[in-house]
Every structure is written in structure tokens, then in C-alpha cells.
Amino acid sequence: MDLTGCPATIVGGGIGGMAAALALARAGALVTVHEAAPALTEVGAGLQVSANGQAALRALGLADAPAGAVVSTGTVMRGHRGRAMTRLPPPAAGATWYVHRADLLSMLTEGAQAAGARIVTGSRLAPGEAGGDLVVAADGSRSAHRVLIDGPAEARFAGQVAWRALVPAGGTPAPEASLTMGPGAHVVSYPLRGGRLMNLVAVEERRDWTEEGWRLPGDPAEFRRRFSAFGGPLGDLIARVEEVNLWALHLRPVAERWQDGRTALLGDAAHPTLPFAAQGACLALEDAAILGRALALATDIPDALRRYEAARRTRAARVVRLAGGNAWRFHVRWPLTWGRAVVLRLGGGLLARGMDAVYDHDPATVAL
Ligand SMILES: Cc1cc2nc3c(=O)[nH]c(=O)nc-3n(C[C@H](O)[C@H](O)[C@H](O)COP(=O)(O)OP(=O)(O)OC[C@H]3O[C@@H](n4cnc5c(N)ncnc54)[C@H](O)[C@@H]3O)c2cc1C
């Protein structure tokens, strides 16, 4: 269908909302993005954009990597004292990029604005307030709009807390990720912004948590104490952390219903995920690329939203399930650690199992 002049409202200016704004504005819609935060600032830290996320960006007309992206040469799996156990080469589908969330968001925002989208910050829309013929609710994992479309979704604490920190690299880090596994905890680290910074995501099991949120301020001294068992170069990075945020991991099911004929859920609003497959942002980019294609092919908006939902729900649910499964593999305790060490030395295939189908997905070729 021709979207020229069609008024469209996007609720939420995160990665998903801005990608949707770009897709719709490129198709000629009159797009307004409402973002609750007072400004689009440097929030967040590192993101891994794997081959499927890169394919989604290409489908949205963005062929180049965001500024400062580091192209990965692979992942090294280590024991918590720093010893490398195995090295995984880049996936067959292509090398992952390590990017700062703010750099990816800037690239999407500039693209959306160049295509004509208007962005209003400091504007929190309640469900039912969004105007226009088409509404995209990209208001994150605690989406208020999801309730209208799919009913209430209970959040359950996943028993894990992620500490996130950025540390000056202090040298020239190898363009690779380390996945360092200890009993009841693991740390993912990789370089960002041309190698000037190191991104740390440190996940530990906790029973005592209630607060939901992904940017709670953390105490660096407590972080260092809790991860003091981690040694080697990672131990040095942990010792240098001066600012840290906490994210209490919560589980919510993937929405059963993604749209109501006028409003579509997109990104974490539709499919909140644990971070263990590093796919939340990539899935949001895929959603936006598919929504753009569905609108171009369909006869009207309800038809487009039906095609979008049908193409995305099974795919997102599969990736979310895989991410949930990785949690226990990273945290096994003795004596199972022995079995894991053997598997890792034999090639780490078990830990990477299933991921090829995640990476080898191009929204430009999905049947709609
Ligand atoms: C520790 C951690 C590591 C991660 N690592 C990766 C990774 O390596 N790779 C990857 O692909 N993904 C990763 N992710 C996931 C990724 O960050 C998210 O899945 C993705 O950013 C979701 O984007 P979104 O736009 O759907 O939601 P959000 O980023 O949550 O954006 C929602 C926006 O909507 C706004 N908003 C909410 N309600 C309203 C309202 N009523 N009106 C107006 N605005 C509203 C919010 O202010 C917010 O800006 C990670 C996440 C975390 C926490």
C-alpha cells in the first residue's frame, strides 16, 4: 500500500521505535515519535549486532556500521581465573559488530529524521492517547500498550542480576569477546568505540531481588567484591570499574497478540528477552524491517499488521527460548564444570548450539 501522507505515531524512541520510525518515514508516512525521556542521551552501554541485525539494518537502508563499531574476530571462552578454554570463530553468517547503544541509536535517529520523522522528547503517551492511522508501540519490556492488545503480563524475577560497566581499555584490546564462566556467575566483555572502551556485563545468581529496572545505580565496591574470584586481564578490568549499573533480569512471556488492526507491538514490548543470546536489539531491528515490508506489500493497514505478526511471532519466540536456555549453561557448578570444560575444549559447539539459525536470518527475504 502507499503510505504517502499517512499519519503514524511511534510510542518510544529506543532502538525499536527509531528503527520503526525510519521504516515508516522512508515509505512516506508522516511519522511522529514520542519519547518519554527528556532527551535522547548516552543511555546504555554495549550491544552486539550480529549478522541478522546487520541484515535488518541493510533492509532499512543503512548499509554502514555505526560510528566506532568494532568488527569481531570471534569469542574466547575462559575459566574464571582467565585461562582460555576454547575459541569460537565468527559465525558462518558473518562477523558480529560491537557497538555503543548510543551510536546505533544516533544512526537510526539521523536516518529517521532525514526521511522526515519528527521526534518529540519528554512526551509519555498513555495507552489510547496515540493519534494517527497507524500506531507502533515500542515502549519497552514494561509496555503499558501491550496490556491493551494482549492483556496483562506478569513479570517474574529470573533469579539473576546483570551488572553493566564501561572501563577505559588502557591499551589496544583484541577485537574479540570473552565469555568468562564461574560458579553461579559469568562475565561477557568486549571492546567498544574503536577499542577505546571495554564493555562488561557481569551476571550473577541472586535470590533476594524485587526491583525491576535496567539502569539501577550499583555500588562499584560491592561489584568488585562480588566478582573478586575472577582473575587474569578481566580481574584487572573489574578492579578499575568506577561506575556500574544494575539490571535485575525479569521474565515475561512473548505476547500472544501483537496487533489490533491499528496498533502493533514492536521490540521488547512484544518479546522481552534475557540477554544471554545478545539478541534483544537485533530482534527489534528485524521487527522494524519486516513491518516496513509488510506495509509495502499489503492492501491496507490491518492486512499489513496481520502479515507482520504472522512473520515475527514464531521467530521471536524461538530466539527468546534459546536465550533463556543459555543461562544454565554458563553457570554450572562443580562437578558439572568438568563436563563443560571437556565440551569447551572439544570446540564449544554445545554453547553455540542453535545460534546459526538465529544469525542466518535476513528480513529482506522472509516470505510475507
Ligand atoms: C545488559 C543488557 C545487555 C544487552 N545486550 C544486547 C546485545 O548485545 N545485543 C542485542 O541485540 N540486544 C542487547 N540487549 C537488549 C536490547 O538493549 C533491548 O532488547 C533493545 O534495546 C530493546 O529496544 P526497544 O526499543 O524495544 O525498548 P527500549 O530500549 O526499552 O526502549 C523503549 C523506549 O520507550 C520509552 N517509553 C516507554 N514508555 C513510553 C510511553 N508511554 N510514552 C513514550 N515513551 C515511552 C522509554 O523511555 C524507552 O526509551 C541488552 C540489554 C541489556 C539490558
The ligand as an SDF file (V2000), in Angstrom:
LIG
                    3D

 53 58  0  0  0  0  0  0  0  0999 V2000
   22.5430   -5.9190   29.9870 C   0  0  0  0  0  0  0  0  0  0  0  0
   21.9520   -5.8510   28.5940 C   0  0  0  0  0  0  0  0  0  0  0  0
   22.7090   -6.2600   27.5200 C   0  0  0  0  0  0  0  0  0  0  0  0
   22.1540   -6.3120   26.2520 C   0  0  0  0  0  0  0  0  0  0  0  0
   22.9300   -6.7300   25.2070 N   0  0  0  0  0  0  0  0  0  0  0  0
   22.3750   -6.8130   23.9660 C   0  0  0  0  0  0  0  0  0  0  0  0
   23.1660   -7.2060   22.8370 C   0  0  0  0  0  0  0  0  0  0  0  0
   24.3730   -7.4580   22.9600 O   0  0  0  0  0  0  0  0  0  0  0  0
   22.5760   -7.2980   21.6100 N   0  0  0  0  0  0  0  0  0  0  0  0
   21.2540   -7.0170   21.4340 C   0  0  0  0  0  0  0  0  0  0  0  0
   20.7620   -7.1450   20.3080 O   0  0  0  0  0  0  0  0  0  0  0  0
   20.4690   -6.6010   22.4870 N   0  0  0  0  0  0  0  0  0  0  0  0
   21.0050   -6.4980   23.7420 C   0  0  0  0  0  0  0  0  0  0  0  0
   20.2460   -6.0590   24.7810 N   0  0  0  0  0  0  0  0  0  0  0  0
   18.7950   -5.8320   24.5730 C   0  0  0  0  0  0  0  0  0  0  0  0
   18.4660   -4.5260   23.9670 C   0  0  0  0  0  0  0  0  0  0  0  0
   19.1010   -3.4500   24.6290 O   0  0  0  0  0  0  0  0  0  0  0  0
   16.9430   -4.3360   24.0250 C   0  0  0  0  0  0  0  0  0  0  0  0
   16.2930   -5.5480   23.7310 O   0  0  0  0  0  0  0  0  0  0  0  0
   16.5390   -3.3600   22.9780 C   0  0  0  0  0  0  0  0  0  0  0  0
   17.2370   -2.1560   23.1360 O   0  0  0  0  0  0  0  0  0  0  0  0
   15.0170   -3.1020   23.0680 C   0  0  0  0  0  0  0  0  0  0  0  0
   14.7070   -1.9500   22.4100 O   0  0  0  0  0  0  0  0  0  0  0  0
   13.2410   -1.3590   22.4880 P   0  0  0  0  0  0  0  0  0  0  0  0
   13.2670   -0.1460   21.6340 O   0  0  0  0  0  0  0  0  0  0  0  0
   12.2320   -2.4070   22.2070 O   0  0  0  0  0  0  0  0  0  0  0  0
   12.9910   -0.9680   24.0250 O   0  0  0  0  0  0  0  0  0  0  0  0
   13.7440    0.1580   24.9840 P   0  0  0  0  0  0  0  0  0  0  0  0
   15.1500    0.2570   24.5950 O   0  0  0  0  0  0  0  0  0  0  0  0
   13.3580   -0.2490   26.3310 O   0  0  0  0  0  0  0  0  0  0  0  0
   13.0160    1.4890   24.5480 O   0  0  0  0  0  0  0  0  0  0  0  0
   11.7090    1.8350   24.9570 C   0  0  0  0  0  0  0  0  0  0  0  0
   11.6210    3.3480   24.9740 C   0  0  0  0  0  0  0  0  0  0  0  0
   10.2640    3.7240   25.1470 O   0  0  0  0  0  0  0  0  0  0  0  0
   10.1940    4.8100   26.0510 C   0  0  0  0  0  0  0  0  0  0  0  0
    8.8470    4.7680   26.6300 N   0  0  0  0  0  0  0  0  0  0  0  0
    8.3300    3.8290   27.4880 C   0  0  0  0  0  0  0  0  0  0  0  0
    7.0180    4.0800   27.7220 N   0  0  0  0  0  0  0  0  0  0  0  0
    6.6960    5.1860   26.9990 C   0  0  0  0  0  0  0  0  0  0  0  0
    5.4850    5.9100   26.8270 C   0  0  0  0  0  0  0  0  0  0  0  0
    4.3470    5.5420   27.4260 N   0  0  0  0  0  0  0  0  0  0  0  0
    5.4800    7.0010   26.0160 N   0  0  0  0  0  0  0  0  0  0  0  0
    6.6290    7.3830   25.3830 C   0  0  0  0  0  0  0  0  0  0  0  0
    7.8170    6.7270   25.5100 N   0  0  0  0  0  0  0  0  0  0  0  0
    7.8460    5.6270   26.3080 C   0  0  0  0  0  0  0  0  0  0  0  0
   11.3260    4.5530   27.0300 C   0  0  0  0  0  0  0  0  0  0  0  0
   11.7430    5.7440   27.6640 O   0  0  0  0  0  0  0  0  0  0  0  0
   12.4020    3.9830   26.1150 C   0  0  0  0  0  0  0  0  0  0  0  0
   13.2490    4.9770   25.5710 O   0  0  0  0  0  0  0  0  0  0  0  0
   20.7870   -5.9330   26.0460 C   0  0  0  0  0  0  0  0  0  0  0  0
   20.0400   -5.4520   27.1110 C   0  0  0  0  0  0  0  0  0  0  0  0
   20.6140   -5.3580   28.3720 C   0  0  0  0  0  0  0  0  0  0  0  0
   19.8190   -4.7410   29.4880 C   0  0  0  0  0  0  0  0  0  0  0  0
  1  2  1  0
  2  3  1  0
  2 52  2  0
  3  4  2  0
  4  5  1  0
  4 50  1  0
  5  6  2  0
  6  7  1  0
  6 13  1  0
  7  8  2  0
  7  9  1  0
  9 10  1  0
 10 11  2  0
 10 12  1  0
 12 13  2  0
 13 14  1  0
 14 15  1  0
 14 50  1  0
 15 16  1  0
 16 17  1  0
 16 18  1  0
 18 19  1  0
 18 20  1  0
 20 21  1  0
 20 22  1  0
 22 23  1  0
 23 24  1  0
 24 25  2  0
 24 26  1  0
 24 27  1  0
 27 28  1  0
 28 29  2  0
 28 30  1  0
 28 31  1  0
 31 32  1  0
 32 33  1  0
 33 34  1  0
 33 48  1  0
 34 35  1  0
 35 36  1  0
 35 46  1  0
 36 37  1  0
 36 45  1  0
 37 38  2  0
 38 39  1  0
 39 40  1  0
 39 45  2  0
 40 41  1  0
 40 42  2  0
 42 43  1  0
 43 44  2  0
 44 45  1  0
 46 47  1  0
 46 48  1  0
 48 49  1  0
 50 51  2  0
 51 52  1  0
 52 53  1  0
M  END
$$$$
